[in-house]
Every structure is written in C-alpha cells, then in structure tokens.
Amino acid sequence: WRTLNLQSIADGGIEAAVLRLYESRRPADRFDKNFDSKQRKKVLNALEYLEKHLPQLSTQKMGLAEASAVSLVDYMHLRFSHENLGNHFPRLFAWAANWNRIGWVQETAPPINP
C-alpha cells in the first residue's frame, strides 16, 4: 500500500499540474484564477507530502512510486520553473535530480527547444 499511496499522490499532483497548464493557455478573459489557485494548492500538497515522506522513496531502485514522484518534479520544473518550487522542496527536488543523472532516465526526458 505504501507504493500505491505515494504513486497516487504524485499522480494527483501531475493531474493538477496539467490542468493548470491547460488553464494558463486560455485567453485572458476566460482564465479562471480561482481554478488555477485550487489546482496549484493540490500540486503543493502533493509535493509537500512527498518531501515529508521522502525516506519512503528509494534512491536505488526505480519503482512505481519513484517514477511518479520524479515525473511530478520534472513536470513542474519543465512547465512551472518560474515558480522556483525547488526552493520550497529542496530535498525532493535534489532526490529527483539524482535520478535524472542516470542515463536511462535522461533518455525519457522531453527534448528542450533552443
């Protein structure tokens, strides 16, 4: 259950982050600041939970929970880097950065446009 719990929290954060991205692409007159704020809170809650429970995530073996947590951190870094969430969750972002140094993890990263 530990794995499924961590994975579901990370996945919920990813879902909220994707909803925020879609909302940000609406025309300014249709952007719902309240909706975006609620989704941001969900993301922050997920990141806070994962940072608090970081000892339950492996540094050696990539499993379902680890893949979901790294995906959430990387998505936030990719789409919302301007929010500097690494400053608020430094241990979680450092943990994900360590995973991102591994070749096969790097190969899953999206291409960066110059």
Secondary structure, DSSP 8 states (H G I E B T S, - for coil): -HHHHHHHHHHHHHHHHHHHHHHHTS-GGG--HHHHHHHHHHHHHHHHHHHHTGGGS-SS---HHHHHHHHHHHHHHHH-GGG-GGGTSHHHHHHHHHHTTSHHHHTTS-----
